[in-house]
């Protein structure tokens, strides 16, 4: 098991490529909310970014998905989760039962889930193709999104998985990742969320282009986001941006 980086945001342990960050206050997490629109105190919010592996969604494998669900809810105690390689939101929902609910239309591949009681659904969710310039030899690449609420405070969660290997190796990968980041931020603006608290959960495959120096990572950092945490997978390619 790896350990999440520790920063001003309190973190929780991770298992495999899971990345968890626990926030004391959405405003304190620098989610760009207007102070007057937020309550003085919000309870901690635990955000999970996890590549759950497409192989766990082949025929059968209910036990594997049940194990994933138990980790998400019992070990990670996630309030919201942005998954990658989640090939079927309905199968994942069956494994989670009532413990977490799906934001509809966010598969395939980046399912979003939230824990009722801690977070409510804001009525908007879906996914967007990142474009031919952002795909690789394995798959088309997407970003999923959901409007969510914590005690009436609106925030948005985006979940994405960027390209890998082949045409996405080296500097070319950095350019493809930059395109992915640009599509995500343009989508955020299109959704009317440009000034709303926003979390981006990303398996960025940033080792293709220098980890944090990756052009896609740098595009987000140069456009108002910060790295709230990184997971240990492959030297640190899983991110939560706020």
C-alpha positions, 0 to 999 in steps of 0.5 A: 500500500502507498501513502498519499502526499500530506499537505495543508489538506488532511489526507487518508491512506490509499490502496493501490492507485487510489487517491484520497483527499479530505477537505476541512472546508470547500473554501479552504481547499481553494475551490474559488467559491465566493465567501458570502455564498458559503456557510461558515463551516462545512464538514470534512469532504473526502474525495476519492480518485481511483482507477478501478481497472477495466478488467474488473468489469468483464463477465461476472466478477461480482466479487471483485466489484464488491471488494472495490465497493467495500474499499470505497465506502468502508476503508476510504469512506469516500463522500464523492468518487471520480473513478477511471476505467469504470466500464459500467456505472450500473454494475458498480452501482449494484456493488455499492448498493445504497451506500453511494449513488451514481451521477447518471450518464458518467460511464464509460469510463469515468463514473462519478459516485456520491454518498447520500447524506453527505452530498446530494446530486445537483441534477446535471451530469454526463460525459464529453469526448476529449477529441481525436487528438487526445486519444491513444491506441487503447481507447477514446478518452473522455471526461465525466462531470457532475454538479453536486451539493454539500449542505446547499453549496454547489460544487462540480466534480470532473473525472478523467483519464488521459492517453498513454503510450504510442502516439501519446509518448513523450512530448506528443503525449504532453500536447495531447494531455494539454488538449485534454485539459483545455477541453475540460476547462472549456466544458466547465465554462460551457456548463456555467461552472467556471466560477463554481468550486471545482474538483478534477480527479485525473489519472493523468498518465503524466509520466508520459511527459515529465510528471508534474511538468506534463503540459496538461498538468501545467495547463491546469496549474496555469489556469487557477488550479492547484494539486491538492494531492497525488497518488503513488501509482507509477511515481505519481500520475493520479491527481486531485486538482482544486 
